[in-house]
Amino acid sequence: MDAAFILLAIFGPIFGTIVMLSFFKNRRIERTALIAAGKEASIFNQGEKKTFTGNNLKFAILFVGEGIALLIGNYLAENTGLEEAVAYLSMIFLLGGLSLLCYYLIQKKLNL
């Protein structure tokens, strides 16, 4: 079992590197042939790339919610009869979900 993981750890990155190098080499050859033929290079820019700036806000709100959840979970574990696992997990899921709900409402209001 350990030998399989070692072989995968050795040959996986080697295989991935070979695949990526061949992909970029073929892409370069295709683009060079397109330029040499005098064709328009707009074929590579199909579809409008949309930048989504809401990910930073989403993760910021989520991590703030999770930090508050850990503080409340610690308080509940120390000062009430709840077990530590129940106190921490319940607060993490509850406040994590509430923080994602807050993000959804903000996103809906701002139309990101």
C-alpha positions, -999 to +999 in steps of 0.1 A: +000+000+000+028+024+009+047+015-023+017+025-044+016+059-028+053+064-033+051+055-069+021+078-074+040+106-056+070+101-079+054+095-113+023+117-108+041+150-110+063+137-138+033+127-159+016+160-151+046+180-162+049+161-195+012+167-202+013+204-194+045+209-215+030+192-245-002+212-241+017+245-241+040+234-269+010+225-291-007+257-283+023+277-293+026+258-326-010+264-334-008+301-327+024+304-347+008+286-377-022+309-374+000+340-374+020+327-404-012+321-424-023+357-417-055+346-400-072+366-373-062+356-337-096+364-323-105+327-323-085+323-291-105+350-274-139+334-277-162+342-249-161+372-227-140+367-196-159+380-166-139+389-135-158+381-104-147+403-075-171+388-050-149+359-040-127+380-017-158+394+000-173+359+003-142+344+020-137+374+042-173+372+056-170+334+059-137+336+078-150+363+101-180+342+108-159+311+115-136+331+139-166+343+158-180+307+158-148+294+174-150+321+201-186+313+209-179+276+207-151+280+232-174+300+255-201+273+253-176+245+259-161+262+290-193+276+306-221+252+298-226+215+299-220+210+262-193+188+250-164+205+231-171+188+198-208+197+199-202+233+209-175+239+183-192+221+154-226+236+160-213+271+161-191+266+131-219+253+110-244+278+123-223+310+119-206+297+087-241+293+072-252+327+084-221+344+070-227+328+036-264+339+038-251+375+046-228+373+016-257+362-006-279+391+005-250+416+000-244+401-035-280+403-044-282+439-033-250+449-052-257+427-082-221+415-085 
